[in-house]
Amino acid sequence: MYVGVEVMAGDVIGTYGKKLGMSLDQTKYFTTFTMLAMLVGYIIGIFTIPKFISQSLALRISSLLGVAFTIGAFLSEGYGAVTFIALLGLANALMWPAIFPLAIDGLGKYTKLASALLVMGIFGGAVLPQIYTGLFEHGALFSFLHADSVDFRHAFLYCMVPCYLYILYYAVAGYRVGKAKA
């Protein structure tokens, strides 16, 4: 889920701006804004985790910011919407550095296997954009929505919010599932 939302924030921002009526000259640098927001998030993480906040708290904050910024993009127009998508870079920056240690903590001899499985899990970055495209270009693939297609804003909302909510669940309780209680 995490890599999917990270890729979406960087890859979809230009298309989102174009769909809002912006020219290629305006949209060609939008991914840079997402990456700069990620850089700011990384710097914040360097100075705050774990000294001031735990990985779990950082992940909770990040996932809630992801939901808020996604809804902000959905409800906004023009540069406001694009700004919210760029801010997803900030929300996403602390996720992997929080997910990985939470996932492997206390696994003992299974740490290497778990690490390998986590790295393989990054395929979400290839899957979620396809789901997004399928929703707004080929909505018939998703007949449960009872529509031939879904507009790009709704498709973005439908893809991103459930992912961020799952990440929030993981930050609150999911990382403990299957681990022995200490």
Protein Blocks (a to p, Z undefined) as FASTA:
>chain_A
ZZmmmmmmmmmmmmmmmmnopafklmmmmmmmmmmmmmmmmmmmmmmpcklbcfklmmmm
mmmmmmmmmmmmmmpghjllmmmmmmmmmmmmmmmmmmmmmmmgonlmmmmmmmmmmmmm
mmmmmmmmmmmmmmmmmmmlmmmnopabdcfklmmmmmmmmmmmmmmmmmmmmmmgopac
ZZ
